[in-house]
Structure formats: C-alpha cells, structure tokens
Amino acid sequence: TAAADHIYVADSEGGLAILRFALLPTITSFTPLSGEAGTVVTINGTKLTGTTNVMFGNTPATNFTVVSATQITAVVPAGATTGKITITTPNGAAESVGDFTIIGELPTISGFNPTSGPVGTSVTISGAAFSEAMAVTFNGVNASSFTVNSATQITAVVPTGATTGKIAVTTPSGTTESNTSFTVIPSPTIASFSPTSGPIGTSVTITGSAFNGTTAVTF
C-alpha cells in the first residue's frame, strides 16, 4: 500500500517495512503569463512548502511568499528576461512548462546561422524577446522577408542591396544589433565578353565581378 510520502511493504512472514521518499515539487500553472519588472505572479503547483528560491529565467526573485503547499506569489525582479519560472525546495526543483514573457524587454541577438551567403539566403537568428519584432535589417537594409518563429528565433531573407555588416532586430522596446557581421557574398555579374562570336573551340574572355569560386560556365 502507499501513502503520500511512504510505501508499506509486507513480506511473506507478515513483516512490515516502511519505505519513505520525498515527492518533488511541481509547477502546474502561473498567472499572469506576462508582465514587467515588479509584477506579482501567482505560481500554482504541488509540494511548494519550504521553497527557498524562485527564478524568472536566470534571475532570482528577491521577493516571494510561500502562500501554501500549492501556491507561491513572487515579484518579477529587475533584469529578468523571458524564460521559464523555476522553484527550488529542499526536495528538488521544478520548472514551468511555458515561458513567462517580460514586457518591455529589449531584444538580444545571441547568434545567427549561416554566417555568410548571397542575396536570398535564409538566415536563422537566435536570441530573446523577438515576439513583437517589427523589422530585421542586414547592415541597415530591410530583410526581404522575415518570420518570427518564437520569442527566441527569427528567420530572415538577405535582401537585394545588402552588404556585409551587423544584423539588427527592432521591437516596440528598441533595437539590438548582432555582435558579429553577416558576410554578404556578392552574386557574379558579367559586364562583357570577347569575342562576341566564333566557332566551337573559340576561347572567350568574360569580364565582370565576383567570379571567385566559379564552378561552371555555360554557353
């Protein structure tokens, strides 16, 4: 048989042993789902008694109250970023399934892939606070198109006219730039060729730009 925190085990001779164990805490929900620093968040769950730490993303809440074994209230700390809510008790830790969204959080770019490519390349940008992205630029030129996949990821297409430089993301809270530059690989252009006619086997000189890495020439 079992109780909340122990199991009774009977052997064939009628002996009885009690095995005790600690139940891990859980977070079942929280409300509101978003807010700025200073917002009071109600966290619901189980086995919350004795909670010693509440985190919003990677930032600890300095003000929280254990209301009961199933509820905690915590104040969103200054500097918190969008992410999971985590609570810690003597028996272990629990993490929320969804993210708490910080309103007014400046976007950040942690990286992008690939790091180079020609016009038309689809670039995946990683970071935070992308949910309300209004613009993505490549060295000041607006992306041909972009899609906000999540609060932490955007895909954007390198636009015509873009040159090597920083990628920037703009939201209602502000604009952030990547730490490194995206290298735009110029598309080859043909300015002229000589001669303009000839039989099969004629050697033709082609003049233009961005011919490095050419893998094929067709007539």
Disulfide bonds with the S-S distance in Angstrom:
none
